[in-house]
Amino acid sequence: MVGRIPGASPDCALIAQLHPYVRHCGDERRGPWRITARRLLDHLVVYIADGHGRFQLADEVWEVGPGDLVWIPPGTLHAMEGFAPGMSCPYLHADLAYRPGVSHWDFSIPGGTTDLAEFAPLMHPPLPPALAALPGLHRGSAARRAGELVREVCREAVRGQPCAALRMSALVLEAVAELLRGRARPGPDDDARLPALEQAAERLRALGERARIADLADAAGLSPSRFRELFAAHFGASPRDYARRARIRRAKELMVASPLSIGEIARRTGFADVHAFSKAFRASEGMPPSAYRRCGPHAAVRVEGRQAPYPH
């Protein structure tokens, strides 16, 4: 029988071109900061988790706030700053095309550095046309989903478990897909009810499963069934699953970035007790919280917030 080859689609060409390699990442809160105009050799992705700032990319200037994501491609003049009192802005530096023998450099490029001629062999190749939508400012649910993936890259780097580089590469690919979808998809992102859905998601992140679906639906001007349908189409998960994932995600952040006990983390993320938290965490991550928290010896990425050594 003659038919369409499974999986054949226009974006399949990207599969052959994209092999991300994460070089440097971080996710620590910082006070007011500023980086003057510079150019980079690799891609820089910055997610604004909270706080406000200003980013300039070539001739464009944006005031940024929570939920915004900025993608800065190699060789592009840019500057950035974070305003008082401070920002949480997880970021990563990466090659999208891993090059053995070329990608393994490890140094920071300070503000004011605009001439990279002496490093020309290390400059990342230009983006293919299919990725032309990546550079610049991203907003909305796609940016938030990609931003959470950037945070997951940072957590993976800190933990340094076996095959961490492989998983970080997969997370970067997933973030690329989210951002490209956000640029291309008309669907729910253009729906008139989008602001109400985003507000509902914010309440779910804050209240977790204590939030009542009937109340969220009523605030959005929808029936509960229609609310569930639109929410799932927009966020890729039911409201309850979204709330559970948000709680587990916050717990993972606290386990990596704070000295809090497992019991205190369970309390802060809204679980009745450590047993309920451990059961939910194992169901989500396939391991108990104590195992997730352990740092391993396999990290090969320069990352803020890592206490265990890594080979650089």
Secondary structure, DSSP 4 states (H G I P E B T S, - for coil): ---PPTT--TTHHHHHH-B-EEEEEE--EE-SEEEEEE--SSEEEEE-SBS-EEEEETTEEEEE-TT-EEEE-TT--EEEEE-TT-EE--EEEEESB--TTTS-------TT----GGGGGGSPPPPPGGGTTSSEEE-SHHHHHHHHHHHHHHHHHHHT-TTHHHHHHHHHHHHHHHHHHHHH--TGGG-TTHHHHHHHHHHHHHHGGGS-HHHHHHHTTS-HHHHHHHHHHHHSS-HHHHHHHHHHHHHHHHHHH----HHHHHHHTT-SSHHHHHHHHHHHHSS-HHHHH---S---SEETT--S----
